[in-house]
Amino acid sequence: MSAPTPASWPLLALVPLAPLAGAAVLGLGGAAIQKRLGKGAVGAIACATVGVSFLVAVAGFVKLLGMAPEARLVGAHLFPWIDVGTLRVDAAFLLDPLSAVMILVVTGIGGLIHVYATGYMHDDEAFWRFFAYLNLFTFAMLTLVLGDSLLLMFVGWEGVGFCSWGLIGFWHKEVANGRAGNKAFIVNRVGDFGFVLGMFLLFWSLDARGHGTLDFVELRRHAHLLEGGTFWGWPIATLVTLLLFVGATGKSAQIPLYVWLPDAMAGPTPVSALIHAATMVTAGVYMIARLNFLYAMAPATLAVVAVVGAATALLAATIALAQNDIKRVLAYSTVSQLGYMFLAMGVGAYAAGIFHLMTHAFFKACLFLGSGSVIHAMGGEQDMRKMGGLWSRLPATSKTFLVSTLAIAGIPPLAGFFSKDEILLQTYLARPALWTIGLAVAGLTAFYMFRQFFMTFAGECRADHHTQAHLHESPSSMTVPLWILATGAVLAGFLWIPRASLFDAWLAPVTAAHGHGGHHEHPPWGLELGLMGGSVLAAAAGILLAWAMYARRAIRPEAFSEALGGLPYRAVLNKWWVDELYELVFVGGLLALCRAAAWFDLHVIDGVVNGAAAVTRGVSRLAGLFDNHVVDGAVNGVAAVTQFTGRRFRNFQSGAITWYVYVILLGVVGSVLLYRSLAVAS
Amino acid sequence: MSEIPLQHWVVLSGLLFALGLFCVVTRRNAIGILMGIELVLNSANVNYVAFARYGGGGYDGQVFAIFVIALAAAEAAIGLAIVLGIYQQFETIDVEATDRLRR
C-alpha cells in the first residue's frame, strides 16, 4: 500500500502550539494578569489562542480541499525527538482528512466552550487556573489528534488525561471532587497500560521484521508485514489492536472501564462538555479510525470492539433511565453514544463512526452547556426532581436544549438522525444481532433524553421559592455558544446527503486502506428506508412514552418497576451495582491481597528477618566476649604496664626546680667522671 | 712585679661557679636563683678573660665576656619578668610552690 509523503506546511504547528502558549502564559502569570487586568483579559487570552488554532485549522482544511484526494496529507516537522537504535520519533504533526475533521471539532467546539466558560466561571476565584487547564487540555487534545506517530499521540493521550484529572477535581475543596478526579485518572491508567503494551508489541514486531516504526505513514506502509505473524500463539495484529483497544476503553469510557465518566461530572460543566462529551472521550474512537489499517487485519478484534460498543451502549442507556442528576443522565448518554461509535468502528464503518463523533460533539456539547445554564440559573441545583417548568423562564436554553435532545434522539432531519442511522445501517449489514441492540438503544435514548427534558422544562416548577425568585436566563456569552451549537446540531447532518457521499469521500483516503471500509456497496433504498423508519419509530415510541410518563403524568413511572417486581428498576438505579462490584472485586481484592501480603510479611519475612537477627545477636555476643576478654585484656594489660611504669617515673617530675638542678648537676658530674675514667682507661 | 698565675684565676672561677651553683640549688626564692645564675655566668667570664690573657688568643675572650654580660642582662630581664608573672599568678615566688604542671 503506497502512502503519499506529507507536504510540508509549518503553519500547522500553530494549531497545537497556540493553546500551549496560552496555557503557559495563564499558568505562569495568570494570577497576576487576573489581578492587574481583570478576568476579562484572562478569558480573552484563552479564547484568542483557541481562536487562532481554529483559524489555522480552517486554513488547513481549505488547503486539503485544494489538493487531490489521494495526496491530502500535510505535515509540520518540529524537531527529532527520540533517536535511539532503530527507534526514531519526531516531534511532528500530520494533517489528513481525518485529523482535519478532528481539529475542526476540537478547536471549533472547544472555542465555543471557552467562550461559554468565561460566562459560566465568572464568579470563580481561580478563573485563570481554569483557563490555563482548559488551554492546556486543548493543546494536549490537538497533539493527540495531529501527532504523526503513535508515541506523540500517546503524549497527547496522557496530556488530556492529566488535564481531565485537574479539571474534574477543579473545585478541590470538596473531597469528593478530588476523589472523582483520582478515579478518572486511575481508571484511565489501567487503559493506558494496555495502550503502552500495544505500542511496545507493535514496534517490537515491526522491528523484528526490519521496519521498526511508530510513524503513522510508515506504519501504514509496513503494516502488512504483520500478516500471519504470531506472538505466544496469538496473531500479532489481533494482540496489538486488542491492547490498544484496552487503552481506548479507558479513555473513551467503554465496558469495563467506563465507571469514571459519570463521576467525572464533579467538574465544572464546561469541562464536562468539552472533555467528557465532545473531545477527549472520543480519543479512543479516533485512535481506532486512525489505525483502521491495523484493525482491518484483525477481524477478531473488530468483533470484540463491536460487541463491547453495543454492550456499553445498552448498559449505559439502561442506567441513564433512572438517573435524577441532570448531568449524570448526560454522562451515561455520552457513554452510550460512545458505544455507538465503537459499534461503528467494529463493523468497519469508520466514516459513519467519525461522523457520529462529530454530530455528537455538537449536540452533546450543546446539551451539557444547556444543563450548565440550567444549573447556573437554579443556583447550583442538579437534581431534576427539583426542577420543572423552566421552559418559559429560560427561553434560549430550553429551545437549544430541545433541538439537541431531538438531535440525539435521532429525529430527522437533525444531525443525530443521519449519523446514528448510518451506523445502524452498517451494523445491520455486518452484524444483524447487534443491530437489534442498537435499535433498542435508540428507543431508550429517546426515552431518557425526553424524560430529562420533560422533568427539567415541562410541568410545574418544583424548586423552592428562593430559587424560583432568582431564576434568570444566562448571559449572552453563554447563550450565543448554545445557539451556534444548536445550529450545528441541526445542520451537521446534511454533510451526509446525498447518501453519505460527501463525508465518506472526504475520509476515504484514510479509511480505505486494504480496500476495507470507505466505499461500501450501498444497499437498496428500500432496506435503508425501512431501517430508517424502524429507528425513527423506536425514537418516537421512546419520546411518546416519556411524554406520557413525565409530561402528561398519564402513566406512573413506578407502575413499570412495580410490575416487574422492582428489581430491574433498582438495578438500573444502582447502575447495575457495577461500582459496588468493582469495589468488591478490585478494591476488595486488592485489600485482601494486601492483607495476605501483610500476613506473609509479618510471619514469614519477619520470621526470617528475626531469625537472622537472632543469629547475628548470638554471634555478636560471642564476638563481644572475645572482645571484652581477649582484645580488651591485651589493651588493658598494655595500659596497666604503662601506667605502672608511669607512676614510678612520675616521682622524678617533682616540679621543684632545685631537685632538677641537683639532677642536672649529678648528671654533669657523673658524665665528667665517666669521661675521665674512660680517658684514663684508654 | 710577678704576675698572678693563671691557676689563681681558675680557682677563683671554680669557687664562684660552685657558690653560684650552690645558690641555685639551695634557694627557694626565685630571685635568689637568678642571682646564683649571675654568679655562674660571671665565673665563666672570669675564665674567658683569664684564658684570653694567658692563652694568647688575642681579644676573643674579652669580646666573649662582653657578649656574656649582655646576654646575662637580657636573661635577667626575662627572668625577672617571669618571676613577676609567677608572683601575679601565685602571690609567691617560692619555686617549691609553683609545681602546678605536676598535678
Interface residues (C-beta under 8 A of the other chain):
Chain A: Q653 S654 G655 A656 I657 T658 V661 Y662 L665
Chain B: L21 V24 V25 T26 R27 R28 I33 V95 E96 T98 D99 R100 L101 R102
